[in-house]
């Protein structure tokens, strides 16, 4: 029987200080040889290219190297990686995050007939290369919460074929596109969470989602509004989100209706709206809601 293999989608931008250790971490994977690692490099400098080409030359079948001379967003880079992938499974992997050596192997082993995405517990570290930090445990979270919060973490893996159902990453969201994708994924499919630590997520306050001026707060608000997760919306900020198309996804140079890529979308948001209308928070924010949110769904 043919072994399962994964395409790791990896976006690179101003990453020289991480590259050597990251690529050695890739080589350390228990099932390295059967997988492919798609590197989408945005505006590379000379030193970065030299480092990557050294590995590419030695392992030409494993590394796919794509270059963009103009700056593109993270979700755009991920989408291009997916389009260039050849394996049946896709895994997210950021250059400043390191995986345990059995991470990809463990995730692939959990895909059964009724499992379409696999994630796991991970450790938050404050210095690249550290292994001591805060362990984040998500293995006891309910399916309902998977459709409201970003619980899949930075290392999740999914079957490539599900893209037909959930669509690609929304390129409107520069920082939180993985969160939005994860909610759509969980609406259709069943996942499995590995109890063991599968990687080390770097939070040193410089990443897209962790830096001081990050757009993540605004973008998360877009997502909460998009799926009517009212209990998490910051209502004081909704007037600042006019640049986003709340009920549309953007990928493949086209806008798409969210309802086409989220299971029972209208039924879900109608039920959430009905429940929210019974709360005190609704009464406090009724003017903001009627003026802005509801008009987005007409």
Secondary structure as UniProt FT lines:
FT   STRAND          6..12
FT   HELIX           16..27
FT   TURN            30..31
FT   HELIX           32..34
FT   STRAND          36..42
FT   HELIX           46..58
FT   TURN            59..62
FT   STRAND          63..68
FT   HELIX           74..83
FT   STRAND          89..92
FT   TURN            95..96
FT   STRAND          98..99
FT   TURN            101..102
FT   HELIX           103..109
FT   TURN            113..114
FT   STRAND          117..125
FT   TURN            128..129
FT   STRAND          134..136
FT   TURN            139..140
FT   HELIX           143..146
FT   TURN            147..148
FT   HELIX           153..155
FT   STRAND          157..159
FT   HELIX           160..162
FT   HELIX           163..166
FT   TURN            171..172
FT   HELIX           177..188
FT   STRAND          191..202
FT   TURN            208..210
FT   TURN            212..213
FT   HELIX           216..226
FT   TURN            227..228
FT   HELIX           230..232
FT   HELIX           235..240
FT   TURN            242..243
FT   TURN            246..247
FT   STRAND          248..251
FT   TURN            252..253
FT   STRAND          254..257
FT   HELIX           258..260
FT   TURN            263..264
FT   HELIX           265..276
FT   TURN            277..278
FT   HELIX           280..284
FT   HELIX           286..288
FT   HELIX           289..293
FT   HELIX           294..297
//
